Amino acid sequence: MSTQPQKFVPQPEGLPLEFHQIAARTGTLHLQQCSGCGAFRHPPRVYCASCFSPKYEFVPSAHRGSLYSLTISHRSYDPGWAEEVPYAAIAVELDEGPRVLGVFRGSPSGLELGDRVQIEVEAQNEDFVLVWVDREV
């Protein structure tokens, strides 16, 4: 039995729940894509911001993008993240266009805006995935 505290796992609802369930089931980040105009969107929502179509499908992401923004945490208020300190919460602008949030795996030293990164998802349960970010290989 592990004595290390577990990370907090949110309980998403609605379209975000569908987003997480697909990623947990497939091990691949899927993005919502408008069936009307082809625009990608994230976070998931009912209507396309480009053409207002309510029709969409979830399609696999290329899992690559650029570091758009980051915040380095040197202290954790969630005991489940204490062993990860310091860690970087990162916004990644995916090659498809939308931005997703994730956590950088490893030491955040030397990270710069615009760095090429890749992401992977890790299922915490069947309804939620963590998005991990690494330097592009």
ChimeraX attribute file (.defattr): number of C-alpha atoms within 10 A of each C-alpha:
attribute: neighborCount
match mode: 1-to-1
recipient: residues
	/A:1	3
	/A:2	5
	/A:3	5
	/A:4	11
	/A:5	12
	/A:6	11
	/A:7	12
	/A:8	11
	/A:9	12
	/A:10	10
	/A:11	11
	/A:12	14
	/A:13	11
	/A:14	10
	/A:15	14
	/A:16	16
	/A:17	16
	/A:18	17
	/A:19	23
	/A:20	27
	/A:21	19
	/A:22	21
	/A:23	25
	/A:24	21
	/A:25	14
	/A:26	13
	/A:27	15
	/A:28	21
	/A:29	22
	/A:30	20
	/A:31	24
	/A:32	25
	/A:33	21
	/A:34	23
	/A:35	15
	/A:36	14
	/A:37	14
	/A:38	14
	/A:39	17
	/A:40	23
	/A:41	21
	/A:42	15
	/A:43	14
	/A:44	19
	/A:45	14
	/A:46	14
	/A:47	14
	/A:48	22
	/A:49	13
	/A:50	13
	/A:51	12
	/A:52	12
	/A:53	14
	/A:54	13
	/A:55	14
	/A:56	22
	/A:57	12
	/A:58	18
	/A:59	14
	/A:60	14
	/A:61	16
	/A:62	15
	/A:63	19
	/A:64	20
	/A:65	25
	/A:66	20
	/A:67	22
	/A:68	18
	/A:69	16
	/A:70	20
	/A:71	12
	/A:72	16
	/A:73	14
	/A:74	11
	/A:75	14
	/A:76	14
	/A:77	8
	/A:78	11
	/A:79	14
	/A:80	13
	/A:81	17
	/A:82	16
	/A:83	12
	/A:84	18
	/A:85	15
	/A:86	16
	/A:87	23
	/A:88	23
	/A:89	18
	/A:90	22
	/A:91	22
	/A:92	29
	/A:93	20
	/A:94	21
	/A:95	13
	/A:96	16
	/A:97	13
	/A:98	17
	/A:99	20
	/A:100	17
	/A:101	19
	/A:102	20
	/A:103	22
	/A:104	24
	/A:105	16
	/A:106	15
	/A:107	13
	/A:108	19
	/A:109	10
	/A:110	6
	/A:111	14
	/A:112	13
	/A:113	13
	/A:114	13
	/A:115	14
	/A:116	19
	/A:117	19
	/A:118	19
	/A:119	25
	/A:120	17
	/A:121	20
	/A:122	15
	/A:123	18
	/A:124	15
	/A:125	14
	/A:126	13
	/A:127	21
	/A:128	24
	/A:129	24
	/A:130	18
	/A:131	19
	/A:132	18
	/A:133	26
	/A:134	17
	/A:135	17
	/A:136	13
	/A:137	6
